[in-house]
Amino acid sequence: MGKSLLHTPEGVRDIYGEEYARKLFIEHKLHETIRLYGYRDIQTPTFEFFDVYSREIGTTPSSQLYKFFDKEGNTLSLRPDFTPSCARCAAKYFMDETGPIRLTYSGNTFLNTSSLQGKRGEVTQMGAELMMEPSVEADAEMICLVADALKNCGLTDFQITVGEVEYFKGICAQAGLDGEVELRLRDFISAKNYFGAQELLEQQKVRKDQAKVLLRLADMVLGASDLTEAARLAQNDRSLWAVERLEELYRVLQQYGTDKYVSFDLGLLSKYNYYTGVIFKGYTYGVGDAIVTGGRYDSLLSCFGKKGPAIGFMVVVDDLLEALTRQGLAPSLREDGALALYEEGAFPGALRYAQEQRAKGVCVELSPVKDRAEAVRFAAGRKGKQAFFFPAKEAPQRL
């Protein structure tokens, strides 16, 4: 019993020491950049009413939520995703606001699934939401903010892949696919499962020319100049509008100087069904999945009673740190401050020194030792800190 209690459940782990210090540093660098763009901090609850994450809203499937009951019998859920919570807050606190609302958040999210495939069930996310702003400039701001935040953390080799949900939806509508089939096809295309998508379209008896366009989405990574080809394939106004939006977005990204980090993938979709327009993911080597996801969700706020457009993104801090570590770019953090190591009887002098330094804002670790030799060994394990030994009958010594 005692030995089993030392272990954590599947999907979660302890983070401590230097690794945790690096994680906090990365969170600080991300937050530093997000704040420069004018985003204000918000803290939402770790758990919400279950309906905030319901299927109708289009977030995580119910089977993947951690659910429990409060004393009144209400069904609650640990948050799997920050965006619905932020949308709820916007509706509650900014109902009459018509101008842009910029919010940033940080915290842990929780996913309850048996198919973690090496991923963790609890991860730290940091992100930003820009609400009540429908413009293509808002889309560009979020993508450029992602690029600046990643660079500020030390990441140099990354790519932001951009898609447009409306392009896919337009072709599905043209092919006569209903909402349920569209969701199944979305899953196949998101997973780049060409054969699964092909079988589904054959079952639905979709015209060959329309099926061909949909199947191309499973492998349609494009440069900016290739968007004209995507427009040629689409024969409906909804999809054509989506391509025009991406072309306009690229022109704004060029003004920012961020276009070199961007490619387009019209098969880029998401498990979150609340996305309605531009969608994007950030990739780098060293991790097997996107370290950033984001997109436009112009219908989500209305689920909470406030109509208005919105776009946002989130960074998986744990995955970003892992990528930086594997690329040899993890922050090198040197311990600062001092050690005050004292023999028996020398505590008053060591304490006086510690209090004087702490009053100046210097971190001081105060610890007893048997003798000078033990103090030297102790100091060797705290590289970067100034070490002082306080003998019982002599003046303090710097080690």
DAVENGI-V975905 format. One record per residue. N is the residue number from 1. RES is the residue in three letters. PHI is phi in degrees with one decimal (NA if undefined). D_FIRST is the distance of its C-alpha to the first C-alpha in Angstrom with 1 decimal. Layout:
n->N res->RES phi->PHI d_first->D_FIRST
n->N res->RES phi->PHI d_first->D_FIRST
This chain:
n->1 res->MET phi->NA d_first->0.0
n->2 res->GLY phi->-62.2 d_first->3.8
n->3 res->LYS phi->-68.1 d_first->5.5
n->4 res->SER phi->-67.1 d_first->5.3
n->5 res->LEU phi->-72.2 d_first->6.4
n->6 res->LEU phi->-76.7 d_first->9.2
n->7 res->HIS phi->-98.6 d_first->10.7
n->8 res->THR phi->-95.1 d_first->13.2
n->9 res->PRO phi->-62.9 d_first->14.3
n->10 res->GLU phi->-60.2 d_first->17.2
n->11 res->GLY phi->95.1 d_first->20.4
n->12 res->VAL phi->-132.3 d_first->19.4
n->13 res->ARG phi->-156.3 d_first->19.0
n->14 res->ASP phi->-83.1 d_first->19.5
n->15 res->ILE phi->-127.8 d_first->23.1
n->16 res->TYR phi->-151.2 d_first->24.1
n->17 res->GLY phi->60.4 d_first->26.8
n->18 res->GLU phi->-64.5 d_first->30.0
n->19 res->GLU phi->-61.5 d_first->28.8
n->20 res->TYR phi->-68.7 d_first->28.3
n->21 res->ALA phi->-62.3 d_first->31.6
n->22 res->ARG phi->-66.9 d_first->33.3
n->23 res->LYS phi->-62.7 d_first->32.0
n->24 res->LEU phi->-61.9 d_first->33.3
n->25 res->PHE phi->-64.7 d_first->36.5
n->26 res->ILE phi->-63.3 d_first->36.9
n->27 res->GLU phi->-59.9 d_first->36.3
n->28 res->HIS phi->-62.5 d_first->39.0
n->29 res->LYS phi->-66.9 d_first->41.4
n->30 res->LEU phi->-63.6 d_first->41.0
n->31 res->HIS phi->-63.2 d_first->41.5
n->32 res->GLU phi->-57.2 d_first->44.4
n->33 res->THR phi->-71.4 d_first->46.2
n->34 res->ILE phi->-60.3 d_first->45.5
n->35 res->ARG phi->-64.5 d_first->46.9
n->36 res->LEU phi->-63.0 d_first->50.0
n->37 res->TYR phi->-89.1 d_first->50.9
n->38 res->GLY phi->92.9 d_first->50.8
n->39 res->TYR phi->-87.6 d_first->47.5
n->40 res->ARG phi->-102.3 d_first->46.1
n->41 res->ASP phi->-71.6 d_first->42.4
n->42 res->ILE phi->-140.7 d_first->40.6
n->43 res->GLN phi->-120.2 d_first->37.0
n->44 res->THR phi->-104.9 d_first->35.9
n->45 res->PRO phi->-64.9 d_first->32.8
n->46 res->THR phi->-67.7 d_first->29.5
n->47 res->PHE phi->-130.2 d_first->29.7
n->48 res->GLU phi->-133.2 d_first->32.9
n->49 res->PHE phi->-61.1 d_first->34.3
n->50 res->PHE phi->-53.8 d_first->33.6
n->51 res->ASP phi->-63.9 d_first->37.3
n->52 res->VAL phi->-62.2 d_first->37.6
n->53 res->TYR phi->-114.3 d_first->36.0
n->54 res->SER phi->-69.7 d_first->37.6
n->55 res->ARG phi->-62.1 d_first->39.2
n->56 res->GLU phi->-62.0 d_first->42.6
n->57 res->ILE phi->-77.1 d_first->42.0
n->58 res->GLY phi->93.4 d_first->41.1
n->59 res->THR phi->-98.3 d_first->37.8
n->60 res->THR phi->-64.3 d_first->34.4
n->61 res->PRO phi->-55.6 d_first->34.0
n->62 res->SER phi->-55.5 d_first->32.2
n->63 res->SER phi->-65.9 d_first->29.7
n->64 res->GLN phi->-102.9 d_first->28.5
n->65 res->LEU phi->-96.5 d_first->28.0
n->66 res->TYR phi->-84.0 d_first->25.0
n->67 res->LYS phi->-113.6 d_first->26.4
n->68 res->PHE phi->-158.9 d_first->25.6
n->69 res->PHE phi->-120.1 d_first->27.7
n->70 res->ASP phi->-91.6 d_first->29.0
n->71 res->LYS phi->-68.4 d_first->30.0
n->72 res->GLU phi->-89.1 d_first->33.4
n->73 res->GLY phi->90.4 d_first->32.1
n->74 res->ASN phi->-71.3 d_first->33.2
n->75 res->THR phi->-83.0 d_first->31.3
n->76 res->LEU phi->-115.7 d_first->30.1
n->77 res->SER phi->-145.0 d_first->29.0
n->78 res->LEU phi->-66.0 d_first->27.5
n->79 res->ARG phi->-69.0 d_first->30.4
n->80 res->PRO phi->-96.4 d_first->30.7
n->81 res->ASP phi->-167.0 d_first->34.0
n->82 res->PHE phi->-83.7 d_first->36.1
n->83 res->THR phi->-58.3 d_first->39.5
n->84 res->PRO phi->-59.3 d_first->39.5
n->85 res->SER phi->-64.2 d_first->38.2
n->86 res->CYS phi->-65.8 d_first->41.0
n->87 res->ALA phi->-64.2 d_first->43.5
n->88 res->ARG phi->-62.0 d_first->42.5
n->89 res->CYS phi->-62.4 d_first->43.0
n->90 res->ALA phi->-61.7 d_first->46.4
n->91 res->ALA phi->-68.2 d_first->47.5
n->92 res->LYS phi->-79.4 d_first->46.4
n->93 res->TYR phi->-102.5 d_first->47.7
n->94 res->PHE phi->-127.3 d_first->50.4
n->95 res->MET phi->-57.1 d_first->52.0
n->96 res->ASP phi->-93.2 d_first->55.5
n->97 res->GLU phi->-76.2 d_first->55.0
n->98 res->THR phi->-108.9 d_first->57.2
n->99 res->GLY phi->-86.2 d_first->57.0
n->100 res->PRO phi->-59.2 d_first->54.2
n->101 res->ILE phi->-116.4 d_first->50.7
n->102 res->ARG phi->-114.4 d_first->48.6
n->103 res->LEU phi->-126.2 d_first->44.9
n->104 res->THR phi->-132.2 d_first->42.1
n->105 res->TYR phi->-139.2 d_first->38.4
n->106 res->SER phi->-155.3 d_first->35.1
n->107 res->GLY phi->166.1 d_first->31.5
n->108 res->ASN phi->-97.3 d_first->28.5
n->109 res->THR phi->-119.2 d_first->28.8
n->110 res->PHE phi->-134.4 d_first->26.2
n->111 res->LEU phi->-127.6 d_first->26.5
n->112 res->ASN phi->-107.6 d_first->24.4
n->113 res->THR phi->-144.4 d_first->25.3
n->114 res->SER phi->-85.4 d_first->23.9
n->115 res->SER phi->-110.6 d_first->26.8
n->116 res->LEU phi->-68.4 d_first->26.0
n->117 res->GLN phi->52.1 d_first->27.7
n->118 res->GLY phi->88.0 d_first->26.3
n->119 res->LYS phi->-82.9 d_first->26.9
n->120 res->ARG phi->-96.3 d_first->24.5
n->121 res->GLY phi->-81.6 d_first->23.8
n->122 res->GLU phi->-129.9 d_first->24.4
n->123 res->VAL phi->-134.5 d_first->27.4
n->124 res->THR phi->-95.9 d_first->29.9
n->125 res->GLN phi->-120.0 d_first->33.4
n->126 res->MET phi->-132.0 d_first->36.6
n->127 res->GLY phi->-160.0 d_first->39.8
n->128 res->ALA phi->-144.4 d_first->43.1
n->129 res->GLU phi->-130.7 d_first->45.0
n->130 res->LEU phi->-115.5 d_first->48.8
n->131 res->MET phi->-110.6 d_first->50.0
n->132 res->MET phi->65.5 d_first->53.5
n->133 res->GLU phi->-140.3 d_first->55.0
n->134 res->PRO phi->-90.5 d_first->56.1
n->135 res->SER phi->-73.4 d_first->58.0
n->136 res->VAL phi->-68.6 d_first->57.6
n->137 res->GLU phi->-64.4 d_first->57.5
n->138 res->ALA phi->-67.2 d_first->54.2
n->139 res->ASP phi->-58.6 d_first->52.8
n->140 res->ALA phi->-65.4 d_first->54.0
n->141 res->GLU phi->-58.8 d_first->52.7
n->142 res->MET phi->-65.7 d_first->49.1
n->143 res->ILE phi->-67.1 d_first->49.4
n->144 res->CYS phi->-69.1 d_first->51.1
n->145 res->LEU phi->-63.2 d_first->48.5
n->146 res->VAL phi->-59.3 d_first->45.8
n->147 res->ALA phi->-60.6 d_first->47.8
n->148 res->ASP phi->-64.7 d_first->48.4
n->149 res->ALA phi->-66.0 d_first->44.8
n->150 res->LEU phi->-64.5 d_first->43.6
n->151 res->LYS phi->-65.9 d_first->46.4
n->152 res->ASN phi->-65.8 d_first->45.5
n->153 res->CYS phi->-84.0 d_first->42.0
n->154 res->GLY phi->104.8 d_first->43.7
n->155 res->LEU phi->-78.6 d_first->43.5
n->156 res->THR phi->-117.0 d_first->46.9
n->157 res->ASP phi->-114.7 d_first->46.6
n->158 res->PHE phi->-150.9 d_first->45.6
n->159 res->GLN phi->-137.7 d_first->47.3
n->160 res->ILE phi->-109.6 d_first->47.4
n->161 res->THR phi->-95.4 d_first->48.1
n->162 res->VAL phi->-118.3 d_first->49.9
n->163 res->GLY phi->-131.1 d_first->50.6
n->164 res->GLU phi->-144.6 d_first->52.1
n->165 res->VAL phi->-58.8 d_first->50.6
n->166 res->GLU phi->-65.5 d_first->54.1
n->167 res->TYR phi->-63.2 d_first->55.4
n->168 res->PHE phi->-64.3 d_first->53.0
n->169 res->LYS phi->-63.6 d_first->53.5
n->170 res->GLY phi->-63.6 d_first->57.2
n->171 res->ILE phi->-70.7 d_first->57.3
n->172 res->CYS phi->-62.3 d_first->55.0
n->173 res->ALA phi->-64.8 d_first->57.3
n->174 res->GLN phi->-63.3 d_first->60.3
n->175 res->ALA phi->-82.8 d_first->58.8
n->176 res->GLY phi->78.2 d_first->58.2
n->177 res->LEU phi->-82.6 d_first->54.4
n->178 res->ASP phi->-81.3 d_first->52.7
n->179 res->GLY phi->-60.3 d_first->49.7
n->180 res->GLU phi->-66.9 d_first->47.1
n->181 res->VAL phi->-66.2 d_first->48.6
n->182 res->GLU phi->-58.1 d_first->48.8
n->183 res->LEU phi->-65.5 d_first->45.1
n->184 res->ARG phi->-65.7 d_first->44.4
n->185 res->LEU phi->-65.1 d_first->46.9
n->186 res->ARG phi->-58.1 d_first->45.5
n->187 res->ASP phi->-62.7 d_first->42.1
n->188 res->PHE phi->-63.8 d_first->43.9
n->189 res->ILE phi->-68.6 d_first->46.1
n->190 res->SER phi->-59.2 d_first->43.2
n->191 res->ALA phi->-85.6 d_first->41.4
n->192 res->LYS phi->56.2 d_first->44.8
n->193 res->ASN phi->-91.3 d_first->44.6
n->194 res->TYR phi->-61.1 d_first->48.3
n->195 res->PHE phi->-71.2 d_first->48.3
n->196 res->GLY phi->-63.6 d_first->46.1
n->197 res->ALA phi->-65.0 d_first->48.5
n->198 res->GLN phi->-62.5 d_first->51.5
n->199 res->GLU phi->-62.7 d_first->50.4
n->200 res->LEU phi->-62.8 d_first->49.8
n->201 res->LEU phi->-66.6 d_first->53.2
n->202 res->GLU phi->-66.5 d_first->54.9
n->203 res->GLN phi->-63.2 d_first->53.3
n->204 res->GLN phi->-85.6 d_first->54.7
n->205 res->LYS phi->55.6 d_first->58.1
n->206 res->VAL phi->-73.6 d_first->58.4
n->207 res->ARG phi->-51.9 d_first->61.7
n->208 res->LYS phi->-60.6 d_first->61.5
n->209 res->ASP phi->-67.4 d_first->62.7
n->210 res->GLN phi->-72.9 d_first->60.1
n->211 res->ALA phi->-63.1 d_first->57.3
n->212 res->LYS phi->-61.5 d_first->58.4
n->213 res->VAL phi->-65.5 d_first->58.0
n->214 res->LEU phi->-63.4 d_first->54.5
n->215 res->LEU phi->-68.9 d_first->53.4
n->216 res->ARG phi->-64.2 d_first->54.7
n->217 res->LEU phi->-63.0 d_first->52.2
n->218 res->ALA phi->-68.0 d_first->49.4
n->219 res->ASP phi->-149.2 d_first->51.0
n->220 res->MET phi->-128.1 d_first->53.1
n->221 res->VAL phi->-86.6 d_first->52.4
n->222 res->LEU phi->-127.4 d_first->55.6
n->223 res->GLY phi->-86.8 d_first->57.4
n->224 res->ALA phi->-59.6 d_first->59.3
n->225 res->SER phi->-71.3 d_first->62.5
n->226 res->ASP phi->-87.2 d_first->61.1
n->227 res->LEU phi->-63.3 d_first->60.6
n->228 res->THR phi->-64.2 d_first->64.1
n->229 res->GLU phi->-66.5 d_first->63.1
n->230 res->ALA phi->-63.3 d_first->60.3
n->231 res->ALA phi->-66.5 d_first->63.0
n->232 res->ARG phi->-65.0 d_first->65.3
n->233 res->LEU phi->-70.1 d_first->62.7
n->234 res->ALA phi->-81.4 d_first->62.0
n->235 res->GLN phi->-122.3 d_first->64.7
n->236 res->ASN phi->-145.1 d_first->63.6
n->237 res->ASP phi->-63.4 d_first->64.1
n->238 res->ARG phi->-63.0 d_first->60.4
n->239 res->SER phi->-70.5 d_first->59.3
n->240 res->LEU phi->-63.3 d_first->62.4
n->241 res->TRP phi->-61.1 d_first->61.6
n->242 res->ALA phi->-62.2 d_first->58.1
n->243 res->VAL phi->-65.5 d_first->59.6
n->244 res->GLU phi->-61.1 d_first->62.1
n->245 res->ARG phi->-63.4 d_first->59.3
n->246 res->LEU phi->-66.3 d_first->57.6
n->247 res->GLU phi->-63.5 d_first->60.9
n->248 res->GLU phi->-66.6 d_first->61.5
n->249 res->LEU phi->-59.8 d_first->58.0
n->250 res->TYR phi->-62.2 d_first->58.6
n->251 res->ARG phi->-64.5 d_first->61.8
n->252 res->VAL phi->-70.1 d_first->60.0
n->253 res->LEU phi->-62.0 d_first->57.3
n->254 res->GLN phi->-63.1 d_first->60.2
n->255 res->GLN phi->-65.6 d_first->61.4
n->256 res->TYR phi->-73.3 d_first->58.0
n->257 res->GLY phi->83.2 d_first->58.0
n->258 res->THR phi->-101.4 d_first->54.7
n->259 res->ASP phi->-60.0 d_first->56.1
n->260 res->LYS phi->-68.5 d_first->55.3
n->261 res->TYR phi->-93.6 d_first->51.6
n->262 res->VAL phi->-112.8 d_first->52.2
n->263 res->SER phi->-132.0 d_first->52.6
n->264 res->PHE phi->-119.6 d_first->52.9
n->265 res->ASP phi->-141.9 d_first->51.0
n->266 res->LEU phi->-77.5 d_first->52.3
n->267 res->GLY phi->-96.8 d_first->49.5
n->268 res->LEU phi->-75.2 d_first->46.9
n->269 res->LEU phi->-131.6 d_first->45.2
n->270 res->SER phi->-142.3 d_first->41.9
n->271 res->LYS phi->-70.5 d_first->39.2
n->272 res->TYR phi->-84.5 d_first->40.1
n->273 res->ASN phi->-81.2 d_first->43.1
n->274 res->TYR phi->-80.5 d_first->44.4
n->275 res->TYR phi->-69.7 d_first->46.0
n->276 res->THR phi->-124.9 d_first->49.8
n->277 res->GLY phi->-148.5 d_first->51.6
n->278 res->VAL phi->-59.2 d_first->51.0
n->279 res->ILE phi->-136.4 d_first->47.6
n->280 res->PHE phi->-150.8 d_first->46.3
n->281 res->LYS phi->-139.1 d_first->43.4
n->282 res->GLY phi->-108.9 d_first->43.1
n->283 res->TYR phi->-125.2 d_first->42.1
n->284 res->THR phi->-151.2 d_first->41.8
n->285 res->TYR phi->-87.8 d_first->40.7
n->286 res->GLY phi->110.0 d_first->37.2
n->287 res->VAL phi->-134.3 d_first->35.3
n->288 res->GLY phi->-91.9 d_first->35.6
n->289 res->ASP phi->-144.1 d_first->36.4
n->290 res->ALA phi->-65.4 d_first->38.4
n->291 res->ILE phi->-93.6 d_first->37.5
n->292 res->VAL phi->-137.3 d_first->39.8
n->293 res->THR phi->-133.9 d_first->40.7
n->294 res->GLY phi->-170.3 d_first->43.3
n->295 res->GLY phi->165.3 d_first->46.3
n->296 res->ARG phi->-92.7 d_first->48.6
n->297 res->TYR phi->-135.9 d_first->47.5
n->298 res->ASP phi->-74.9 d_first->50.7
n->299 res->SER phi->-108.1 d_first->49.7
n->300 res->LEU phi->-67.5 d_first->46.3
n->301 res->LEU phi->-60.3 d_first->47.6
n->302 res->SER phi->-65.7 d_first->49.6
n->303 res->CYS phi->-64.3 d_first->46.5
n->304 res->PHE phi->-110.6 d_first->46.0
n->305 res->GLY phi->98.3 d_first->49.7
n->306 res->LYS phi->-124.1 d_first->51.1
n->307 res->LYS phi->-83.1 d_first->53.2
n->308 res->GLY phi->167.4 d_first->53.2
n->309 res->PRO phi->-78.1 d_first->52.5
n->310 res->ALA phi->-163.2 d_first->49.6
n->311 res->ILE phi->-147.3 d_first->48.0
n->312 res->GLY phi->-158.7 d_first->44.9
n->313 res->PHE phi->-152.3 d_first->42.5
n->314 res->MET phi->-139.8 d_first->38.9
n->315 res->VAL phi->-107.2 d_first->37.6
n->316 res->VAL phi->-84.0 d_first->34.0
n->317 res->VAL phi->-60.2 d_first->33.4
n->318 res->ASP phi->-60.7 d_first->30.5
n->319 res->ASP phi->-70.5 d_first->32.7
n->320 res->LEU phi->-62.6 d_first->35.7
n->321 res->LEU phi->-63.6 d_first->33.9
n->322 res->GLU phi->-62.9 d_first->32.7
n->323 res->ALA phi->-63.2 d_first->36.3
n->324 res->LEU phi->-61.5 d_first->37.7
n->325 res->THR phi->-65.0 d_first->35.4
n->326 res->ARG phi->-68.2 d_first->36.3
n->327 res->GLN phi->-91.6 d_first->39.9
n->328 res->GLY phi->72.0 d_first->39.9
n->329 res->LEU phi->-115.3 d_first->40.7
n->330 res->ALA phi->-60.6 d_first->37.6
n->331 res->PRO phi->-59.8 d_first->38.7
n->332 res->SER phi->-94.0 d_first->39.0
n->333 res->LEU phi->-102.1 d_first->37.8
n->334 res->ARG phi->-96.9 d_first->38.9
n->335 res->GLU phi->-65.5 d_first->37.3
n->336 res->ASP phi->-108.7 d_first->39.9
n->337 res->GLY phi->92.9 d_first->40.4
n->338 res->ALA phi->-142.4 d_first->40.3
n->339 res->LEU phi->-112.9 d_first->38.3
n->340 res->ALA phi->-117.4 d_first->39.4
n->341 res->LEU phi->-107.8 d_first->38.1
n->342 res->TYR phi->-126.6 d_first->39.3
n->343 res->GLU phi->-78.3 d_first->39.6
n->344 res->GLU phi->-58.1 d_first->39.2
n->345 res->GLY phi->96.0 d_first->42.1
n->346 res->ALA phi->-104.2 d_first->42.8
n->347 res->PHE phi->-58.9 d_first->40.5
n->348 res->PRO phi->-56.6 d_first->43.5
n->349 res->GLY phi->-67.5 d_first->45.3
n->350 res->ALA phi->-65.8 d_first->42.2
n->351 res->LEU phi->-64.7 d_first->41.4
n->352 res->ARG phi->-60.9 d_first->45.0
n->353 res->TYR phi->-62.3 d_first->45.0
n->354 res->ALA phi->-61.8 d_first->41.8
n->355 res->GLN phi->-66.5 d_first->43.2
n->356 res->GLU phi->-63.9 d_first->46.5
n->357 res->GLN phi->-70.6 d_first->44.9
n->358 res->ARG phi->-63.7 d_first->42.5
n->359 res->ALA phi->-64.4 d_first->45.6
n->360 res->LYS phi->-90.1 d_first->47.1
n->361 res->GLY phi->90.3 d_first->44.1
n->362 res->VAL phi->-93.0 d_first->42.7
n->363 res->CYS phi->-73.8 d_first->39.0
n->364 res->VAL phi->-128.6 d_first->38.4
n->365 res->GLU phi->-97.6 d_first->35.2
n->366 res->LEU phi->-106.6 d_first->35.6
n->367 res->SER phi->-144.5 d_first->33.7
n->368 res->PRO phi->-82.2 d_first->34.4
n->369 res->VAL phi->-137.9 d_first->35.1
n->370 res->LYS phi->-76.3 d_first->36.3
n->371 res->ASP phi->-160.0 d_first->39.4
n->372 res->ARG phi->-64.2 d_first->41.2
n->373 res->ALA phi->-60.6 d_first->39.5
n->374 res->GLU phi->-68.3 d_first->36.1
n->375 res->ALA phi->-62.8 d_first->37.6
n->376 res->VAL phi->-63.3 d_first->38.9
n->377 res->ARG phi->-64.6 d_first->35.6
n->378 res->PHE phi->-62.1 d_first->33.9
n->379 res->ALA phi->-65.0 d_first->36.8
n->380 res->ALA phi->-63.7 d_first->36.6
n->381 res->GLY phi->-85.8 d_first->33.1
n->382 res->ARG phi->-125.1 d_first->34.7
n->383 res->LYS phi->-59.1 d_first->37.6
n->384 res->GLY phi->101.0 d_first->40.0
n->385 res->LYS phi->-95.4 d_first->39.7
n->386 res->GLN phi->-71.1 d_first->42.5
n->387 res->ALA phi->-116.4 d_first->41.3
n->388 res->PHE phi->-125.4 d_first->43.0
n->389 res->PHE phi->-106.1 d_first->42.5
n->390 res->PHE phi->-109.9 d_first->43.5
n->391 res->PRO phi->-72.2 d_first->44.4
n->392 res->ALA phi->-68.7 d_first->44.9
n->393 res->LYS phi->-125.8 d_first->48.6
n->394 res->GLU phi->-130.7 d_first->49.8
n->395 res->ALA phi->-70.8 d_first->50.3
n->396 res->PRO phi->-56.2 d_first->47.5
n->397 res->GLN phi->-125.6 d_first->47.3
n->398 res->ARG phi->-86.7 d_first->46.5
n->399 res->LEU phi->-88.5 d_first->44.3
